Amino acid sequence: MHKVDALFSAFFDNTFAMVSRDVRMTLAKSLLDSGRYASIDDIAGKCGYANATSFRICYKNWFGEYPALTRAKAVKQLFVFD
């Protein structure tokens, strides 16, 4: 392990890759929940993914559901009037 990686891991108690993925996935969920973006591909790009398929797989592994389902739940909430 490189010194920078070791320092990062010691400070954040995690690897740079995991912290980076956490930030990207948190952003993705926030964007999906907002309902502001037209496509999953747009959101993938805004989160730094060049390949939307890779984004979908990563998102599914991280949250346990595909981004389209997260978006559908968010949109449904926008139209629920209690």
VOLODREN-696769 format. One record per residue: residue number from 1; residue in three letters; y, z, x of N, C-alpha, C, O, CB in turn. Coordinates in nm, 4 decimals, padded with zeros to 6 digits. Glycine has a CB too. Example, Ala and Ser with C-alpha at 12.3 -4.5 7.8 and 13.67 -1.06 7.14 Angstrom:
<atom i="1" aa="Ala" n_y="-00.5690" n_z="00.7800" n_x="01.3190" ca_y="-00.4500" ca_z="00.7800" ca_x="01.2300" c_y="-00.3300" c_z="00.7800" c_x="01.3200" o_y="-00.3319" o_z="00.8465" o_x="01.4236" cb_y="-00.4473" cb_z="00.9046" cb_x="01.1308"/>
<atom i="2" aa="Ser" n_y="-00.2250" n_z="00.7080" n_x="01.2850" ca_y="-00.1060" ca_z="00.7140" ca_x="01.3670" c_y="00.0030" c_z="00.7870" c_x="01.2900" o_y="00.1138" o_z="00.8039" o_x="01.3409" cb_y="-00.0598" cb_z="00.5725" cb_x="01.4084"/>
# end
This chain:
<atom i="1" aa="Met" n_y="-00.1179" n_z="00.0000" n_x="00.0860" ca_y="00.0000" ca_z="00.0000" ca_x="00.0000" c_y="00.1234" c_z="00.0000" c_x="00.0900" o_y="00.1275" o_z="00.0707" o_x="00.1907" cb_y="00.0003" cb_z="00.1237" cb_x="-00.0975"/>
<atom i="2" aa="His" n_y="00.2217" n_z="-00.0781" n_x="00.0540" ca_y="00.3448" ca_z="-00.0834" ca_x="00.1301" c_y="00.4264" c_z="00.0437" c_x="00.1078" o_y="00.4086" o_z="00.1130" o_x="00.0076" cb_y="00.4263" cb_z="-00.2073" cb_x="00.0917"/>
<atom i="3" aa="Lys" n_y="00.5146" n_z="00.0733" n_x="00.2005" ca_y="00.5964" ca_z="00.1941" ca_x="00.1914" c_y="00.6827" c_z="00.1953" c_x="00.0644" o_y="00.6963" o_z="00.2988" o_x="-00.0007" cb_y="00.6856" cb_z="00.2061" cb_x="00.3150"/>
<atom i="4" aa="Val" n_y="00.7399" n_z="00.0812" n_x="00.0302" ca_y="00.8242" ca_z="00.0747" ca_x="-00.0892" c_y="00.7408" c_z="00.1037" c_x="-00.2136" o_y="00.7842" o_z="00.1775" o_x="-00.3022" cb_y="00.8922" cb_z="-00.0639" cb_x="-00.1009"/>
<atom i="5" aa="Asp" n_y="00.6215" n_z="00.0458" n_x="-00.2201" ca_y="00.5324" ca_z="00.0711" ca_x="-00.3337" c_y="00.4945" c_z="00.2181" c_x="-00.3414" o_y="00.4903" o_z="00.2762" o_x="-00.4498" cb_y="00.4060" cb_z="-00.0152" cb_x="-00.3233"/>
<atom i="6" aa="Ala" n_y="00.4671" n_z="00.2777" n_x="-00.2268" ca_y="00.4297" ca_z="00.4193" ca_x="-00.2241" c_y="00.5454" c_z="00.5069" c_x="-00.2699" o_y="00.5248" o_z="00.6017" o_x="-00.3457" cb_y="00.3852" cb_z="00.4605" cb_x="-00.0831"/>
<atom i="7" aa="Leu" n_y="00.6667" n_z="00.4765" n_x="-00.2251" ca_y="00.7833" ca_z="00.5532" ca_x="-00.2675" c_y="00.8083" c_z="00.5363" c_x="-00.4170" o_y="00.8373" o_z="00.6333" o_x="-00.4871" cb_y="00.9069" cb_z="00.5104" cb_x="-00.1880"/>
<atom i="8" aa="Phe" n_y="00.7971" n_z="00.4144" n_x="-00.4646" ca_y="00.8168" ca_z="00.3880" ca_x="-00.6062" c_y="00.7156" c_z="00.4673" c_x="-00.6886" o_y="00.7514" o_z="00.5334" o_x="-00.7861" cb_y="00.8046" cb_z="00.2371" cb_x="-00.6357"/>
<atom i="9" aa="Ser" n_y="00.5903" n_z="00.4599" n_x="-00.6486" ca_y="00.4843" ca_z="00.5313" ca_x="-00.7205" c_y="00.5056" c_z="00.6821" c_x="-00.7173" o_y="00.4794" o_z="00.7507" o_x="-00.8161" cb_y="00.3481" cb_z="00.4973" cb_x="-00.6610"/>
<atom i="10" aa="Ala" n_y="00.5524" n_z="00.7333" n_x="-00.6054" ca_y="00.5770" ca_z="00.8770" ca_x="-00.5944" c_y="00.6928" c_z="00.9198" c_x="-00.6845" o_y="00.6875" o_z="01.0262" o_x="-00.7462" cb_y="00.6065" cb_z="00.9152" cb_x="-00.4486"/>
<atom i="11" aa="Phe" n_y="00.7960" n_z="00.8380" n_x="-00.6920" ca_y="00.9142" ca_z="00.8726" ca_x="-00.7711" c_y="00.8900" c_z="00.8575" c_x="-00.9211" o_y="00.9279" o_z="00.9442" o_x="-00.9999" cb_y="01.0315" cb_z="00.7860" cb_x="-00.7295"/>
<atom i="12" aa="Phe" n_y="00.8264" n_z="00.7462" n_x="-00.9600" ca_y="00.8068" ca_z="00.7166" ca_x="-01.1023" c_y="00.6684" c_z="00.7548" c_x="-01.1533" o_y="00.6407" o_z="00.7416" o_x="-01.2725" cb_y="00.8301" cb_z="00.5703" cb_x="-01.1272"/>
<atom i="13" aa="Asp" n_y="00.5826" n_z="00.8012" n_x="-01.0658" ca_y="00.4468" ca_z="00.8411" ca_x="-01.1024" c_y="00.3708" c_z="00.7251" c_x="-01.1657" o_y="00.2852" o_z="00.7443" o_x="-01.2521" cb_y="00.4502" cb_z="00.9604" cb_x="-01.1984"/>
<atom i="14" aa="Asn" n_y="00.4042" n_z="00.6037" n_x="-01.1207" ca_y="00.3370" ca_z="00.4848" ca_x="-01.1690" c_y="00.3706" c_z="00.3698" c_x="-01.0761" o_y="00.4619" o_z="00.3812" o_x="-00.9943" cb_y="00.3775" cb_z="00.4524" cb_x="-01.3150"/>
<atom i="15" aa="Thr" n_y="00.2985" n_z="00.2593" n_x="-01.0870" ca_y="00.3259" ca_z="00.1443" ca_x="-01.0021" c_y="00.4454" c_z="00.0654" c_x="-01.0561" o_y="00.4810" o_z="00.0767" o_x="-01.1734" cb_y="00.2017" cb_z="00.0539" cb_x="-00.9922"/>
<atom i="16" aa="Phe" n_y="00.5056" n_z="-00.0136" n_x="-00.9696" ca_y="00.6168" ca_z="-00.0982" ca_x="-01.0114" c_y="00.5722" c_z="-00.1924" c_x="-01.1230" o_y="00.6446" o_z="-00.2129" o_x="-01.2204" cb_y="00.6721" cb_z="-00.1785" cb_x="-00.8918"/>
<atom i="17" aa="Ala" n_y="00.4530" n_z="-00.2494" n_x="-01.1083" ca_y="00.4027" ca_z="-00.3437" ca_x="-01.2088" c_y="00.3906" c_z="-00.2779" c_x="-01.3458" o_y="00.4262" o_z="-00.3391" o_x="-01.4465" cb_y="00.2669" cb_z="-00.3998" cb_x="-01.1659"/>
<atom i="18" aa="Met" n_y="00.3417" n_z="-00.1562" n_x="-01.3514" ca_y="00.3265" ca_z="-00.0879" ca_x="-01.4803" c_y="00.4613" c_z="-00.0497" c_x="-01.5406" o_y="00.4802" o_z="-00.0612" o_x="-01.6618" cb_y="00.2402" cb_z="00.0369" cb_x="-01.4638"/>
<atom i="19" aa="Val" n_y="00.5541" n_z="-00.0050" n_x="-01.4586" ca_y="00.6877" ca_z="00.0287" ca_x="-01.5087" c_y="00.7566" c_z="-00.0986" c_x="-01.5590" o_y="00.8198" o_z="-00.0980" o_x="-01.6646" cb_y="00.7733" cb_z="00.0976" cb_x="-01.3975"/>
<atom i="20" aa="Ser" n_y="00.7442" n_z="-00.2062" n_x="-01.4835" ca_y="00.8023" ca_z="-00.3342" ca_x="-01.5238" c_y="00.7423" c_z="-00.3818" c_x="-01.6557" o_y="00.8148" o_z="-00.4262" o_x="-01.7447" cb_y="00.7806" cb_z="-00.4399" cb_x="-01.4144"/>
<atom i="21" aa="Arg" n_y="00.6113" n_z="-00.3728" n_x="-01.6681" ca_y="00.5462" ca_z="-00.4152" ca_x="-01.7928" c_y="00.5901" c_z="-00.3275" c_x="-01.9092" o_y="00.6113" o_z="-00.3778" o_x="-02.0195" cb_y="00.3930" cb_z="-00.4105" cb_x="-01.7782"/>
<atom i="22" aa="Asp" n_y="00.6038" n_z="-00.1986" n_x="-01.8867" ca_y="00.6487" ca_z="-00.1076" ca_x="-01.9923" c_y="00.7882" c_z="-00.1463" c_x="-02.0413" o_y="00.8138" o_z="-00.1485" o_x="-02.1617" cb_y="00.6486" cb_z="00.0381" cb_x="-01.9417"/>
<atom i="23" aa="Val" n_y="00.8766" n_z="-00.1763" n_x="-01.9490" ca_y="01.0133" ca_z="-00.2176" ca_x="-01.9854" c_y="01.0094" c_z="-00.3476" c_x="-02.0651" o_y="01.0766" o_z="-00.3604" o_x="-02.1675" cb_y="01.1015" cb_z="-00.2351" cb_x="-01.8583"/>
<atom i="24" aa="Arg" n_y="00.9306" n_z="-00.4438" n_x="-02.0179" ca_y="00.9219" ca_z="-00.5726" ca_x="-02.0864" c_y="00.8617" c_z="-00.5595" c_x="-02.2267" o_y="00.9093" o_z="-00.6227" o_x="-02.3210" cb_y="00.8390" cb_z="-00.6697" cb_x="-02.0037"/>
<atom i="25" aa="Met" n_y="00.7587" n_z="-00.4786" n_x="-02.2399" ca_y="00.6938" ca_z="-00.4610" ca_x="-02.3699" c_y="00.7830" c_z="-00.3820" c_x="-02.4664" o_y="00.7845" o_z="-00.4099" o_x="-02.5863" cb_y="00.5589" cb_z="-00.3897" cb_x="-02.3527"/>
<atom i="26" aa="Thr" n_y="00.8558" n_z="-00.2852" n_x="-02.4152" ca_y="00.9496" ca_z="-00.2097" ca_x="-02.4988" c_y="01.0588" c_z="-00.3025" c_x="-02.5512" o_y="01.0960" o_z="-00.2958" o_x="-02.6683" cb_y="01.0122" cb_z="-00.0921" cb_x="-02.4193"/>
<atom i="27" aa="Leu" n_y="01.1094" n_z="-00.3886" n_x="-02.4641" ca_y="01.2092" ca_z="-00.4873" ca_x="-02.5059" c_y="01.1502" c_z="-00.5812" c_x="-02.6105" o_y="01.2143" o_z="-00.6091" o_x="-02.7118" cb_y="01.2604" cb_z="-00.5677" cb_x="-02.3845"/>
<atom i="28" aa="Ala" n_y="01.0297" n_z="-00.6296" n_x="-02.5871" ca_y="00.9656" ca_z="-00.7215" ca_x="-02.6811" c_y="00.9518" c_z="-00.6578" c_x="-02.8191" o_y="00.9835" o_z="-00.7212" o_x="-02.9197" cb_y="00.8280" cb_z="-00.7642" cb_x="-02.6287"/>
<atom i="29" aa="Lys" n_y="00.9055" n_z="-00.5350" n_x="-02.8247" ca_y="00.8888" ca_z="-00.4669" ca_x="-02.9537" c_y="01.0232" c_z="-00.4511" c_x="-03.0231" o_y="01.0342" o_z="-00.4714" o_x="-03.1440" cb_y="00.8222" cb_z="-00.3289" cb_x="-02.9346"/>
<atom i="30" aa="Ser" n_y="01.1244" n_z="-00.4152" n_x="-02.9471" ca_y="01.2580" ca_z="-00.3999" ca_x="-03.0039" c_y="01.3086" c_z="-00.5324" c_x="-03.0624" o_y="01.3645" o_z="-00.5343" o_x="-03.1720" cb_y="01.3556" cb_z="-00.3485" cb_x="-02.8969"/>
<atom i="31" aa="Leu" n_y="01.2894" n_z="-00.6408" n_x="-02.9909" ca_y="01.3328" ca_z="-00.7720" ca_x="-03.0388" c_y="01.2536" c_z="-00.8144" c_x="-03.1623" o_y="01.3105" o_z="-00.8692" o_x="-03.2567" cb_y="01.3177" cb_z="-00.8771" cb_x="-02.9280"/>
<atom i="32" aa="Leu" n_y="01.1241" n_z="-00.7895" n_x="-03.1620" ca_y="01.0423" ca_z="-00.8235" ca_x="-03.2786" c_y="01.0828" c_z="-00.7403" c_x="-03.3995" o_y="01.0908" o_z="-00.7920" o_x="-03.5110" cb_y="00.8934" cb_z="-00.8025" cb_x="-03.2478"/>
<atom i="33" aa="Asp" n_y="01.1082" n_z="-00.6126" n_x="-03.3779" ca_y="01.1475" ca_z="-00.5246" ca_x="-03.4882" c_y="01.2837" c_z="-00.5618" c_x="-03.5458" o_y="01.3111" o_z="-00.5364" o_x="-03.6631" cb_y="01.1497" cb_z="-00.3802" cb_x="-03.4414"/>
<atom i="34" aa="Ser" n_y="01.3685" n_z="-00.6218" n_x="-03.4634" ca_y="01.5030" ca_z="-00.6570" ca_x="-03.5100" c_y="01.5016" c_z="-00.7771" c_x="-03.6037" o_y="01.5896" o_z="-00.7910" o_x="-03.6886" cb_y="01.5936" cb_z="-00.6858" cb_x="-03.3913"/>
<atom i="35" aa="Gly" n_y="01.4021" n_z="-00.8635" n_x="-03.5884" ca_y="01.3954" ca_z="-00.9835" ca_x="-03.6712" c_y="01.5032" c_z="-01.0857" c_x="-03.6405" o_y="01.5269" o_z="-01.1755" o_x="-03.7213" cb_y="01.4041" cb_z="-00.9455" cb_x="-03.8142"/>
<atom i="36" aa="Arg" n_y="01.5688" n_z="-01.0748" n_x="-03.5264" ca_y="01.6830" ca_z="-01.1609" ca_x="-03.4944" c_y="01.6446" c_z="-01.2933" c_x="-03.4293" o_y="01.7255" o_z="-01.3860" o_x="-03.4271" cb_y="01.7767" cb_z="-01.0878" cb_x="-03.4040"/>
<atom i="37" aa="Tyr" n_y="01.5257" n_z="-01.3040" n_x="-03.3774" ca_y="01.4906" ca_z="-01.4236" ca_x="-03.3017" c_y="01.3926" c_z="-01.5097" c_x="-03.3792" o_y="01.3035" o_z="-01.4593" o_x="-03.4475" cb_y="01.4317" cb_z="-01.3859" cb_x="-03.1660"/>
<atom i="38" aa="Ala" n_y="01.4107" n_z="-01.6401" n_x="-03.3674" ca_y="01.3383" ca_z="-01.7350" ca_x="-03.4505" c_y="01.1905" c_z="-01.7459" c_x="-03.4162" o_y="01.1079" o_z="-01.7684" o_x="-03.5047" cb_y="01.4013" cb_z="-01.8690" cb_x="-03.4390"/>
<atom i="39" aa="Ser" n_y="01.1566" n_z="-01.7304" n_x="-03.2903" ca_y="01.0166" ca_z="-01.7531" ca_x="-03.2555" c_y="00.9663" c_z="-01.6517" c_x="-03.1533" o_y="01.0430" o_z="-01.5898" o_x="-03.0796" cb_y="00.9985" cb_z="-01.8939" cb_x="-03.2016"/>
<atom i="40" aa="Ile" n_y="00.8357" n_z="-01.6379" n_x="-03.1522" ca_y="00.7702" ca_z="-01.5525" ca_x="-03.0534" c_y="00.7946" c_z="-01.6106" c_x="-02.9143" o_y="00.8106" o_z="-01.5361" o_x="-02.8176" cb_y="00.6171" cb_z="-01.5397" cb_x="-03.0825"/>
<atom i="41" aa="Asp" n_y="00.7973" n_z="-01.7431" n_x="-02.9043" ca_y="00.8240" ca_z="-01.8078" ca_x="-02.7755" c_y="00.9608" c_z="-01.7679" c_x="-02.7209" o_y="00.9747" o_z="-01.7444" o_x="-02.6009" cb_y="00.8158" cb_z="-01.9604" cb_x="-02.7897"/>
<atom i="42" aa="Asp" n_y="01.0623" n_z="-01.7598" n_x="-02.8080" ca_y="01.1956" ca_z="-01.7157" ca_x="-02.7656" c_y="01.1901" c_z="-01.5736" c_x="-02.7106" o_y="01.2487" o_z="-01.5436" o_x="-02.6065" cb_y="01.2954" cb_z="-01.7234" cb_x="-02.8832"/>
<atom i="43" aa="Ile" n_y="01.1204" n_z="-01.4887" n_x="-02.7802" ca_y="01.1099" ca_z="-01.3491" ca_x="-02.7380" c_y="01.0345" c_z="-01.3395" c_x="-02.6063" o_y="01.0726" o_z="-01.2624" o_x="-02.5182" cb_y="01.0398" cb_z="-01.2646" cb_x="-02.8461"/>
<atom i="44" aa="Ala" n_y="00.9276" n_z="-01.4174" n_x="-02.5923" ca_y="00.8524" ca_z="-01.4183" ca_x="-02.4664" c_y="00.9451" c_z="-01.4535" c_x="-02.3501" o_y="00.9415" o_z="-01.3892" o_x="-02.2452" cb_y="00.7344" cb_z="-01.5187" cb_x="-02.4736"/>
<atom i="45" aa="Gly" n_y="01.0276" n_z="-01.5557" n_x="-02.3695" ca_y="01.1216" ca_z="-01.5962" ca_x="-02.2648" c_y="01.2240" c_z="-01.4891" c_x="-02.2339" o_y="01.2564" o_z="-01.4659" o_x="-02.1174" cb_y="01.1922" cb_z="-01.7226" cb_x="-02.3049"/>
<atom i="46" aa="Lys" n_y="01.2757" n_z="-01.4232" n_x="-02.3370" ca_y="01.3754" ca_z="-01.3182" ca_x="-02.3164" c_y="01.3157" c_z="-01.1979" c_x="-02.2426" o_y="01.3881" o_z="-01.1210" o_x="-02.1794" cb_y="01.4337" cb_z="-01.2735" cb_x="-02.4510"/>
<atom i="47" aa="Cys" n_y="01.1845" n_z="-01.1824" n_x="-02.2510" ca_y="01.1174" ca_z="-01.0714" ca_x="-02.1828" c_y="01.0617" c_z="-01.1121" c_x="-02.0468" o_y="00.9911" o_z="-01.0348" o_x="-01.9820" cb_y="01.0051" cb_z="-01.0174" cb_x="-02.2697"/>
<atom i="48" aa="Gly" n_y="01.0941" n_z="-01.2344" n_x="-02.0039" ca_y="01.0566" ca_z="-01.2776" ca_x="-01.8703" c_y="00.9232" c_z="-01.3476" c_x="-01.8586" o_y="00.8728" o_z="-01.3661" o_x="-01.7479" cb_y="01.0559" cb_z="-01.1630" cb_x="-01.7825"/>
<atom i="49" aa="Tyr" n_y="00.8656" n_z="-01.3865" n_x="-01.9694" ca_y="00.7382" ca_z="-01.4579" ca_x="-01.9660" c_y="00.7630" c_z="-01.6073" c_x="-01.9756" o_y="00.8262" o_z="-01.6537" o_x="-02.0705" cb_y="00.6455" cb_z="-01.4111" cb_x="-02.0800"/>
<atom i="50" aa="Ala" n_y="00.7143" n_z="-01.6826" n_x="-01.8791" ca_y="00.7255" ca_z="-01.8285" ca_x="-01.8825" c_y="00.6201" c_z="-01.8875" c_x="-01.9749" o_y="00.6377" o_z="-01.9975" o_x="-02.0273" cb_y="00.7114" cb_z="-01.8876" cb_x="-01.7411"/>
<atom i="51" aa="Asn" n_y="00.5112" n_z="-01.8151" n_x="-01.9950" ca_y="00.4005" ca_z="-01.8624" ca_x="-02.0765" c_y="00.3863" c_z="-01.7729" c_x="-02.1990" o_y="00.3538" o_z="-01.6548" o_x="-02.1864" cb_y="00.2690" cb_z="-01.8654" cb_x="-01.9948"/>
<atom i="52" aa="Ala" n_y="00.4104" n_z="-01.8283" n_x="-02.3168" ca_y="00.4058" ca_z="-01.7497" ca_x="-02.4407" c_y="00.2653" c_z="-01.6984" c_x="-02.4711" o_y="00.2504" o_z="-01.5915" o_x="-02.5302" cb_y="00.4560" cb_z="-01.8333" cb_x="-02.5577"/>
<atom i="53" aa="Thr" n_y="00.1633" n_z="-01.7724" n_x="-02.4319" ca_y="00.0263" ca_z="-01.7264" ca_x="-02.4542" c_y="-00.0015" c_z="-01.6010" c_x="-02.3729" o_y="-00.0634" o_z="-01.5069" o_x="-02.4226" cb_y="-00.0746" cb_z="-01.8365" cb_x="-02.4182"/>
<atom i="54" aa="Ser" n_y="00.0435" n_z="-01.5994" n_x="-02.2496" ca_y="00.0275" ca_z="-01.4791" ca_x="-02.1661" c_y="00.1008" c_z="-01.3610" c_x="-02.2279" o_y="00.0511" o_z="-01.2484" o_x="-02.2270" cb_y="00.0796" cb_z="-01.5045" cb_x="-02.0228"/>
<atom i="55" aa="Phe" n_y="00.2186" n_z="-01.3876" n_x="-02.2811" ca_y="00.2946" ca_z="-01.2829" ca_x="-02.3478" c_y="00.2174" c_z="-01.2265" c_x="-02.4665" o_y="00.2076" o_z="-01.1048" o_x="-02.4820" cb_y="00.4300" cb_z="-01.3366" cb_x="-02.3935"/>
<atom i="56" aa="Arg" n_y="00.1629" n_z="-01.3138" n_x="-02.5499" ca_y="00.0891" ca_z="-01.2686" ca_x="-02.6677" c_y="-00.0308" c_z="-01.1814" c_x="-02.6292" o_y="-00.0567" o_z="-01.0789" o_x="-02.6923" cb_y="00.0421" cb_z="-01.3889" cb_x="-02.7494"/>
<atom i="57" aa="Ile" n_y="-00.1027" n_z="-01.2228" n_x="-02.5263" ca_y="-00.2194" ca_z="-01.1472" ca_x="-02.4807" c_y="-00.1767" c_z="-01.0119" c_x="-02.4250" o_y="-00.2369" o_z="-00.9095" o_x="-02.4569" cb_y="-00.2976" cb_z="-01.2266" cb_x="-02.3741"/>
<atom i="58" aa="Cys" n_y="-00.0738" n_z="-01.0115" n_x="-02.3426" ca_y="-00.0232" ca_z="-00.8866" ca_x="-02.2849" c_y="00.0237" c_z="-00.7919" c_x="-02.3949" o_y="-00.0063" o_z="-00.6725" o_x="-02.3917" cb_y="00.0922" cb_z="-00.9152" cb_x="-02.1866"/>
<atom i="59" aa="Tyr" n_y="00.0972" n_z="-00.8454" n_x="-02.4921" ca_y="00.1478" ca_z="-00.7650" ca_x="-02.6031" c_y="00.0327" c_z="-00.7037" c_x="-02.6821" o_y="00.0361" o_z="-00.5857" o_x="-02.7171" cb_y="00.2361" cb_z="-00.8503" cb_x="-02.6956"/>
<atom i="60" aa="Lys" n_y="-00.0688" n_z="-00.7844" n_x="-02.7095" ca_y="-00.1867" ca_z="-00.7367" ca_x="-02.7835" c_y="-00.2564" c_z="-00.6253" c_x="-02.7065" o_y="-00.2960" o_z="-00.5247" o_x="-02.7653" cb_y="-00.2854" cb_z="-00.8527" cb_x="-02.8100"/>
<atom i="61" aa="Asn" n_y="-00.2714" n_z="-00.6424" n_x="-02.5769" ca_y="-00.3349" ca_z="-00.5393" ca_x="-02.4945" c_y="-00.2522" c_z="-00.4116" c_x="-02.4904" o_y="-00.3077" o_z="-00.3019" o_x="-02.4850" cb_y="-00.3570" cb_z="-00.5910" cb_x="-02.3530"/>
<atom i="62" aa="Trp" n_y="-00.1208" n_z="-00.4250" n_x="-02.4928" ca_y="-00.0307" ca_z="-00.3100" ca_x="-02.4810" c_y="-00.0199" c_z="-00.2316" c_x="-02.6124" o_y="-00.0285" o_z="-00.1088" o_x="-02.6134" cb_y="00.1081" cb_z="-00.3568" cb_x="-02.4373"/>
<atom i="63" aa="Phe" n_y="-00.0010" n_z="-00.3046" n_x="-02.7231" ca_y="00.0252" ca_z="-00.2398" ca_x="-02.8520" c_y="-00.0922" c_z="-00.2427" c_x="-02.9496" o_y="-00.0896" o_z="-00.1740" o_x="-03.0517" cb_y="00.1426" cb_z="-00.3045" cb_x="-02.9162"/>
<atom i="64" aa="Gly" n_y="-00.1946" n_z="-00.3213" n_x="-02.9191" ca_y="-00.3110" ca_z="-00.3262" ca_x="-03.0064" c_y="-00.2973" c_z="-00.4210" c_x="-03.1243" o_y="-00.3831" o_z="-00.4228" o_x="-03.2126" cb_y="-00.3397" cb_z="-00.1907" cb_x="-03.0570"/>
<atom i="65" aa="Glu" n_y="-00.1909" n_z="-00.4997" n_x="-03.1269" ca_y="-00.1723" ca_z="-00.6007" ca_x="-03.2307" c_y="-00.0909" c_z="-00.7150" c_x="-03.1723" o_y="-00.0167" o_z="-00.6978" o_x="-03.0756" cb_y="-00.1022" cb_z="-00.5407" cb_x="-03.3570"/>
<atom i="66" aa="Tyr" n_y="-00.1062" n_z="-00.8311" n_x="-03.2326" ca_y="-00.0313" ca_z="-00.9466" ca_x="-03.1846" c_y="00.1154" c_z="-00.9362" c_x="-03.2255" o_y="00.1472" o_z="-00.8726" o_x="-03.3259" cb_y="-00.0926" cb_z="-01.0767" cb_x="-03.2385"/>
<atom i="67" aa="Pro" n_y="00.2050" n_z="-00.9983" n_x="-03.1485" ca_y="00.3475" ca_z="-00.9903" ca_x="-03.1805" c_y="00.3806" c_z="-01.0431" c_x="-03.3197" o_y="00.4738" o_z="-00.9938" o_x="-03.3832" cb_y="00.4271" cb_z="-01.0667" cb_x="-03.0779"/>
<atom i="68" aa="Ala" n_y="00.3074" n_z="-01.1405" n_x="-03.3676" ca_y="00.3342" ca_z="-01.1940" ca_x="-03.5020" c_y="00.3126" c_z="-01.0870" c_x="-03.6093" o_y="00.3845" o_z="-01.0841" o_x="-03.7092" cb_y="00.2437" cb_z="-01.3158" cb_x="-03.5303"/>
<atom i="69" aa="Leu" n_y="00.2148" n_z="-00.9999" n_x="-03.5892" ca_y="00.1907" ca_z="-00.8924" ca_x="-03.6854" c_y="00.3035" c_z="-00.7896" c_x="-03.6798" o_y="00.3480" o_z="-00.7410" o_x="-03.7837" cb_y="00.0550" cb_z="-00.8245" cb_x="-03.6580"/>
<atom i="70" aa="Thr" n_y="00.3491" n_z="-00.7568" n_x="-03.5612" ca_y="00.4623" ca_z="-00.6646" ca_x="-03.5473" c_y="00.5835" c_z="-00.7210" c_x="-03.6194" o_y="00.6520" o_z="-00.6495" o_x="-03.6926" cb_y="00.4952" cb_z="-00.6392" cb_x="-03.3981"/>
<atom i="71" aa="Arg" n_y="00.6098" n_z="-00.8492" n_x="-03.5986" ca_y="00.7235" ca_z="-00.9130" ca_x="-03.6646" c_y="00.7058" c_z="-00.9122" c_x="-03.8166" o_y="00.8006" o_z="-00.8829" o_x="-03.8894" cb_y="00.7410" cb_z="-01.0572" cb_x="-03.6140"/>
<atom i="72" aa="Ala" n_y="00.5869" n_z="-00.9436" n_x="-03.8645" ca_y="00.5623" ca_z="-00.9462" ca_x="-04.0094" c_y="00.5871" c_z="-00.8086" c_x="-04.0713" o_y="00.6438" o_z="-00.7989" o_x="-04.1801" cb_y="00.4179" cb_z="-00.9922" cb_x="-04.0389"/>
<atom i="73" aa="Lys" n_y="00.5452" n_z="-00.7037" n_x="-04.0032" ca_y="00.5697" ca_z="-00.5673" ca_x="-04.0524" c_y="00.7198" c_z="-00.5382" c_x="-04.0576" o_y="00.7687" o_z="-00.4774" o_x="-04.1529" cb_y="00.4984" cb_z="-00.4634" cb_x="-03.9624"/>
<atom i="74" aa="Ala" n_y="00.7913" n_z="-00.5817" n_x="-03.9554" ca_y="00.9359" ca_z="-00.5569" ca_x="-03.9495" c_y="01.0080" c_z="-00.6321" c_x="-04.0615" o_y="01.0966" o_z="-00.5771" o_x="-04.1269" cb_y="00.9927" cb_z="-00.5990" cb_x="-03.8118"/>
<atom i="75" aa="Val" n_y="00.9701" n_z="-00.7562" n_x="-04.0829" ca_y="01.0334" ca_z="-00.8365" ca_x="-04.1881" c_y="01.0031" c_z="-00.7754" c_x="-04.3252" o_y="01.0903" o_z="-00.7690" o_x="-04.4118" cb_y="00.9842" cb_z="-00.9843" cb_x="-04.1822"/>
<atom i="76" aa="Lys" n_y="00.8814" n_z="-00.7315" n_x="-04.3435" ca_y="00.8433" ca_z="-00.6686" ca_x="-04.4699" c_y="00.9297" c_z="-00.5453" c_x="-04.4965" o_y="00.9715" o_z="-00.5222" o_x="-04.6099" cb_y="00.6938" cb_z="-00.6301" cb_x="-04.4685"/>
<atom i="77" aa="Gln" n_y="00.9563" n_z="-00.4668" n_x="-04.3932" ca_y="01.0396" ca_z="-00.3473" ca_x="-04.4063" c_y="01.1830" c_z="-00.3814" c_x="-04.4473" o_y="01.2486" o_z="-00.3033" o_x="-04.5161" cb_y="01.0406" cb_z="-00.2698" cb_x="-04.2752"/>
<atom i="78" aa="Leu" n_y="01.2310" n_z="-00.4984" n_x="-04.4047" ca_y="01.3661" ca_z="-00.5402" ca_x="-04.4387" c_y="01.3822" c_z="-00.5635" c_x="-04.5889" o_y="01.4923" o_z="-00.5529" o_x="-04.6429" cb_y="01.4023" cb_z="-00.6663" cb_x="-04.3624"/>
<atom i="79" aa="Phe" n_y="01.2716" n_z="-00.5951" n_x="-04.6553" ca_y="01.2770" ca_z="-00.6274" ca_x="-04.7977" c_y="01.2163" c_z="-00.5219" c_x="-04.8886" o_y="01.1933" o_z="-00.5469" o_x="-05.0069" cb_y="01.2083" cb_z="-00.7560" cb_x="-04.8215"/>
<atom i="80" aa="Val" n_y="01.1907" n_z="-00.4053" n_x="-04.8340" ca_y="01.1370" ca_z="-00.2961" ca_x="-04.9151" c_y="01.2538" c_z="-00.2102" c_x="-04.9611" o_y="01.3304" o_z="-00.1594" o_x="-04.8792" cb_y="01.0321" cb_z="-00.2108" cb_x="-04.8351"/>
<atom i="81" aa="Phe" n_y="01.2670" n_z="-00.1945" n_x="-05.0901" ca_y="01.3743" ca_z="-00.1128" ca_x="-05.1459" c_y="01.3116" c_z="00.0037" c_x="-05.2215" o_y="01.2521" o_z="-00.0141" o_x="-05.3278" cb_y="01.4673" cb_z="-00.1971" cb_x="-05.2395"/>
<atom i="82" aa="Asp" n_y="01.3258" n_z="00.1209" n_x="-05.1658" ca_y="01.2702" ca_z="00.2398" ca_x="-05.2327" c_y="01.3745" c_z="00.3116" c_x="-05.3108" o_y="01.3455" o_z="00.4136" o_x="-05.3732" cb_y="01.2084" cb_z="00.3344" cb_x="-05.1329"/>
# end
